[in-house]
Amino acid sequence: MTLSVAIATFNEEKKIADCLESVKWADEIVIVDEKSSDETVQIAKKFTKKIFSVDHGSNHSLGYDTMFHKTKQLALDKCTCNWILSLDADERVTPELRDEIKKIIAANQDVSNFQIPRKNMIFGQWLEHTGWYPDYQIRLFRRGTVRWPCKSVHELIQVDGQTGSLKSDLEHFQYTSVEQFIDRLNRYTTNDANFLIDKGEKVVWSDAISFPADEFLRRFFFWEGYKDGLHGLVLSLLQAVSRLVVFCKMWERQGFSSYSGNNFLKDVELEIEKTISNWNHWSTVSEKNLLKKTIRKVINKLQ
C-alpha cells in the first residue's frame, strides 16, 4: 500500500515548507497551485516534482473559497497511490500521526476513509474548547472514495464506504493575526449569506439579535470557551460578529427592510430575554445570574 499527499496552494510561501517537511516520508506529494505570485512553487519544488498549475479565470461566480475546493479535487484526481492524505498548507502532520497513518495503510483493512482530530492553533494558542476541538476532518482515504461537491465554502467532503477515526492530532495553524481573521470573515460571510438565500431562507429583524447571541452563548458556555481564557472569549465574540455580518448581508439582499412594530425597544428587550432563557441551561447557575444581571443593567440604562 502506498500513500499520496494532496495539497492545493495559493501564495503559501510562509507555510508550505513546514507542511511539506512533515510529510516528506510519503510515497508521493501532489500539489495543484492556483498561479501563486510568491515563492510557493519554488519552495515546493524542493520536495516534489508533481506540481500542477490551474487557473479558474477571473469569474469566480461561486466565490473564491468554493473555487478552491475545485483545486483540491483536482489535486485528488492527480494522485496515483492507493491511499491519499489531503492537507492544507497551514497543517502539519505530527510524528505520532505519521506513525498511525503508516499502521492504517499497512493493515489494508476494509475501512475506506478516516477522520482525523485537528488541533487549531489560533492567535498563538491551541483552542481546546470554544467549538474548535477535536474538529474531526476526513483526510485519509482510499483513492477514488471521496470527492468535493464544490458548492459551498463550508461543505463537507462526500465519502463512500465506512468511516473510521484516528487518535493522533493534525496540527492546524489557522489564524495567526486578527487581520487574517477579518479578511476571511468578509469572504466567508458573503458565501454563507448567499448559500442561505439560495436555499430560500430569509431573516427577520430579531435575527440581528439571535444570530450573534446564539453563536456567542454556544461557543463560550456550551462549548466551554471560557476554559480557553481570553482566547476563548475573543474568539467567541469574533464568531458572534461573523454571524451578525451574515445577517446584515442577508438583510441587504432583502432590501434593508424596516421594523414594522409599535415599540421597538420593548420588542428588543423581549427578544434578548427570550435568547437568554433559551440558553440558560448552557451555563452554571452563577454564570446565568451574572449574564441576566448584565443584560438587565443594559436594558435599564436604555430606558
C-alpha positions as CSV (number, residue, x, y, z in Angstrom):
1,M,0.0,0.0,0.0
2,T,1.3,3.5,-1.0
3,L,0.3,7.0,0.1
4,S,-0.1,10.2,-1.8
5,V,-0.3,13.6,-0.1
6,A,-2.6,16.1,-2.0
7,I,-2.3,19.8,-1.4
8,A,-3.9,22.8,-3.1
9,T,-2.0,26.1,-2.7
10,F,-2.2,29.8,-3.4
11,N,0.5,32.2,-2.1
12,E,1.6,30.0,0.8
13,E,5.3,30.7,0.9
14,K,5.4,31.3,4.6
15,K,3.7,27.9,5.4
16,I,4.3,25.4,2.7
17,A,7.8,24.3,3.7
18,D,6.8,23.2,7.2
19,C,3.8,21.4,5.8
20,L,5.8,19.5,3.2
21,E,8.6,18.8,5.7
22,S,6.0,17.0,7.9
23,V,5.0,14.7,5.0
24,K,8.2,14.1,3.1
25,W,8.1,10.5,4.2
26,A,5.1,9.9,1.9
27,D,5.4,8.0,-1.4
28,E,4.1,10.9,-3.4
29,I,3.4,14.6,-2.9
30,V,1.0,16.2,-5.4
31,I,0.5,20.0,-5.4
32,V,-2.0,21.9,-7.5
33,D,-1.2,25.6,-7.4
34,E,-3.5,28.5,-8.3
35,K,-1.0,30.7,-10.1
36,S,0.8,31.8,-6.9
37,S,2.6,35.1,-7.2
38,D,5.1,34.4,-4.4
39,E,7.7,31.7,-3.9
40,T,5.2,28.9,-3.1
41,V,6.0,26.8,-6.2
42,Q,9.8,27.3,-5.9
43,I,9.8,26.1,-2.3
44,A,7.5,23.2,-3.2
45,K,10.0,22.0,-5.9
46,K,12.4,21.1,-3.2
47,F,10.0,18.4,-2.0
48,T,8.2,17.2,-5.1
49,K,8.2,17.3,-8.9
50,K,4.5,16.7,-9.2
51,I,3.3,20.3,-9.2
52,F,0.5,21.3,-11.4
53,S,-0.9,24.8,-12.2
54,V,-4.6,25.7,-12.5
55,D,-6.3,29.0,-13.4
56,H,-10.0,29.2,-12.8
57,G,-10.2,32.6,-14.5
58,S,-11.4,35.9,-13.1
59,N,-15.0,34.9,-12.9
60,H,-15.3,33.1,-9.6
61,S,-19.1,33.1,-9.5
62,L,-19.1,30.5,-6.7
63,G,-16.8,32.6,-4.6
64,Y,-13.0,32.2,-4.1
65,D,-13.1,29.6,-1.3
66,T,-15.6,27.4,-3.2
67,M,-13.4,27.5,-6.3
68,F,-10.5,26.5,-4.1
69,H,-12.4,23.2,-3.4
70,K,-12.2,22.6,-7.2
71,T,-8.5,22.9,-6.9
72,K,-8.5,20.4,-4.0
73,Q,-10.5,18.0,-6.1
74,L,-8.0,18.4,-9.0
75,A,-5.2,17.5,-6.6
76,L,-7.0,14.3,-5.6
77,D,-7.5,13.4,-9.2
78,K,-3.8,13.8,-9.9
79,C,-2.8,11.3,-7.1
80,T,-1.7,7.8,-8.2
81,C,-1.2,5.9,-4.9
82,N,-3.6,3.5,-3.1
83,W,-4.2,6.0,-0.2
84,I,-4.5,9.8,-0.1
85,L,-3.8,12.2,2.7
86,S,-5.4,15.5,1.9
87,L,-3.8,18.6,3.6
88,D,-3.9,22.3,3.6
89,A,-0.7,24.3,3.6
90,D,-1.3,25.5,7.1
91,E,-1.5,22.0,8.5
92,R,1.3,19.8,9.9
93,V,1.4,16.0,10.4
94,T,3.0,15.2,13.8
95,P,5.3,12.2,14.2
96,E,2.5,10.4,16.2
97,L,0.0,10.9,13.3
98,R,2.6,9.8,10.8
99,D,3.1,6.5,12.6
100,E,-0.6,5.9,13.0
101,I,-1.2,6.6,9.3
102,K,1.5,4.1,8.4
103,K,-0.1,1.4,10.5
104,I,-3.5,2.0,9.0
105,I,-2.2,1.7,5.5
106,A,-0.1,-1.4,6.3
107,A,-3.2,-3.1,7.8
108,N,-5.1,-2.8,4.5
109,Q,-8.4,-3.0,6.3
110,D,-11.9,-2.7,5.0
111,V,-12.5,0.9,6.3
112,S,-12.1,3.2,3.3
113,N,-11.7,6.6,4.9
114,F,-10.6,8.1,8.3
115,Q,-11.4,11.3,10.1
116,I,-8.5,12.9,12.0
117,P,-8.8,15.2,15.1
118,R,-7.4,18.6,14.4
119,K,-5.7,20.9,16.8
120,N,-6.5,24.5,15.8
121,M,-3.8,27.0,16.7
122,I,-5.4,30.4,16.8
123,F,-3.6,33.6,17.7
124,G,-0.7,31.6,19.1
125,Q,-2.7,29.2,21.3
126,W,-4.3,25.8,20.9
127,L,-8.1,26.3,21.2
128,E,-9.0,23.1,23.1
129,H,-12.6,24.3,23.6
130,T,-14.8,27.0,22.0
131,G,-16.0,24.5,19.4
132,W,-12.6,24.2,17.9
133,Y,-11.6,20.7,19.1
134,P,-11.5,17.9,18.2
135,D,-12.7,19.3,14.9
136,Y,-12.7,16.0,13.1
137,Q,-11.8,16.2,9.4
138,I,-11.9,13.3,6.9
139,R,-8.4,13.5,5.4
140,L,-7.2,9.9,4.9
141,F,-8.9,7.7,2.4
142,R,-8.6,5.2,-0.4
143,R,-8.2,6.8,-3.8
144,G,-11.5,7.2,-5.6
145,T,-13.7,7.0,-2.5
146,V,-14.1,10.8,-1.7
147,R,-15.0,13.9,-3.7
148,W,-15.6,17.6,-3.1
149,P,-19.1,18.9,-4.1
150,C,-17.6,22.3,-4.8
151,K,-20.8,24.2,-3.9
152,S,-20.1,25.9,-0.6
153,V,-17.0,27.0,1.4
154,H,-18.2,25.1,4.5
155,E,-19.3,22.0,2.6
156,L,-18.3,18.5,3.8
157,I,-16.3,16.1,1.7
158,Q,-18.5,13.3,0.3
159,V,-17.4,9.8,1.1
160,D,-18.1,6.2,0.0
161,G,-17.8,3.3,2.4
162,Q,-17.2,3.1,6.1
163,T,-15.5,5.9,8.1
164,G,-13.1,5.3,10.9
165,S,-11.3,7.6,13.3
166,L,-7.6,8.2,14.1
167,K,-6.4,9.2,17.6
168,S,-3.4,11.3,16.8
169,D,-3.9,15.0,16.1
170,L,-3.3,17.0,12.9
171,E,-1.9,20.4,13.7
172,H,-3.7,23.4,12.1
173,F,-2.2,26.9,12.3
174,Q,-5.4,28.5,11.3
175,Y,-5.3,32.2,12.3
176,T,-2.0,34.0,13.1
177,S,-3.4,37.5,13.1
178,V,-6.7,39.4,13.7
179,E,-6.3,40.9,10.2
180,Q,-6.3,37.4,8.7
181,F,-9.4,36.5,10.6
182,I,-11.2,39.7,9.4
183,D,-10.1,39.2,5.8
184,R,-11.5,35.6,5.8
185,L,-14.6,36.8,7.7
186,N,-15.7,39.0,4.8
187,R,-15.3,36.2,2.3
188,Y,-16.9,33.5,4.4
189,T,-19.9,35.6,5.4
190,T,-20.6,36.5,1.8
191,N,-20.5,32.9,0.9
192,D,-22.7,31.9,3.8
193,A,-25.3,34.6,3.2
194,N,-25.6,33.6,-0.5
195,F,-25.8,30.0,0.4
196,L,-28.7,30.5,2.9
197,I,-30.5,32.8,0.5
198,D,-30.2,30.3,-2.4
199,K,-31.8,27.8,0.0
200,G,-34.8,30.1,0.3
201,E,-34.1,31.3,3.8
202,K,-34.9,34.8,4.9
203,V,-34.1,36.9,8.0
204,V,-36.4,39.0,10.3
205,W,-35.4,41.9,12.5
206,S,-34.9,39.7,15.6
207,D,-32.2,37.7,13.8
208,A,-30.0,40.7,14.3
209,I,-30.0,39.7,18.0
210,S,-30.4,35.9,17.8
211,F,-27.7,35.2,15.2
212,P,-24.8,36.7,17.1
213,A,-26.2,36.0,20.6
214,D,-26.7,32.3,19.9
215,E,-23.2,32.0,18.4
216,F,-21.6,33.6,21.4
217,L,-23.5,31.6,24.0
218,R,-23.0,28.4,22.2
219,R,-19.2,28.9,21.9
220,F,-18.5,30.5,25.3
221,F,-20.8,28.5,27.5
222,F,-21.9,25.2,25.8
223,W,-18.6,24.6,24.1
224,E,-16.8,25.9,27.2
225,G,-14.9,28.7,25.6
226,Y,-14.3,30.2,29.0
227,K,-11.8,27.4,29.6
228,D,-9.6,28.8,26.8
229,G,-9.4,32.0,28.8
230,L,-9.1,35.3,26.9
231,H,-8.6,33.5,23.6
232,G,-11.9,31.7,24.1
233,L,-13.7,34.9,24.9
234,V,-12.3,36.8,22.0
235,L,-12.9,34.0,19.5
236,S,-16.5,33.6,20.8
237,L,-17.0,37.3,20.2
238,L,-15.4,37.3,16.8
239,Q,-17.6,34.4,15.7
240,A,-20.6,36.2,17.0
241,V,-19.6,39.2,14.9
242,S,-19.3,36.9,11.9
243,R,-22.9,35.7,12.4
244,L,-24.0,39.3,12.7
245,V,-22.4,40.1,9.4
246,V,-24.2,37.1,7.8
247,F,-27.5,38.6,9.0
248,C,-26.5,42.0,7.6
249,K,-25.6,40.7,4.2
250,M,-28.9,38.7,4.0
251,W,-30.8,41.8,5.2
252,E,-29.1,43.8,2.5
253,R,-30.1,41.2,-0.2
254,Q,-33.7,41.6,1.1
255,G,-33.7,45.3,0.5
256,F,-32.9,46.6,4.0
257,S,-36.4,46.0,5.3
258,S,-37.6,48.2,8.2
259,Y,-39.0,47.3,11.6
260,S,-42.8,47.4,11.4
261,G,-43.9,47.1,15.1
262,N,-45.1,49.7,17.6
263,N,-42.5,49.6,20.4
264,F,-39.0,48.7,19.1
265,L,-37.2,48.9,22.5
266,K,-39.8,46.7,24.2
267,D,-39.5,44.1,21.4
268,V,-35.7,44.2,21.6
269,E,-35.9,43.6,25.4
270,L,-38.2,40.7,24.9
271,E,-36.0,39.2,22.3
272,I,-32.9,39.4,24.5
273,E,-34.8,37.8,27.4
274,K,-36.0,35.0,25.2
275,T,-32.5,34.4,23.9
276,I,-31.1,34.2,27.5
277,S,-33.9,32.0,28.5
278,N,-33.3,29.6,25.6
279,W,-29.6,29.2,26.6
280,N,-29.7,29.3,30.3
281,H,-29.0,25.5,30.6
282,W,-25.7,26.1,28.9
283,S,-24.1,27.8,31.8
284,T,-23.6,27.3,35.5
285,V,-26.0,29.0,38.0
286,S,-23.6,31.7,38.9
287,E,-22.8,32.4,35.2
288,K,-26.5,32.5,34.4
289,N,-27.3,35.1,37.1
290,L,-24.3,37.2,36.1
291,L,-25.5,37.1,32.4
292,K,-29.0,38.0,33.3
293,K,-27.9,40.9,35.6
294,T,-25.6,42.3,32.9
295,I,-28.4,42.3,30.3
296,R,-30.9,43.8,32.7
297,K,-28.4,46.7,33.5
298,V,-28.0,47.4,29.8
299,I,-31.8,47.5,29.3
300,N,-32.4,49.7,32.3
301,K,-29.9,52.2,31.0
302,L,-31.6,52.3,27.6
303,Q,-34.9,53.0,29.3
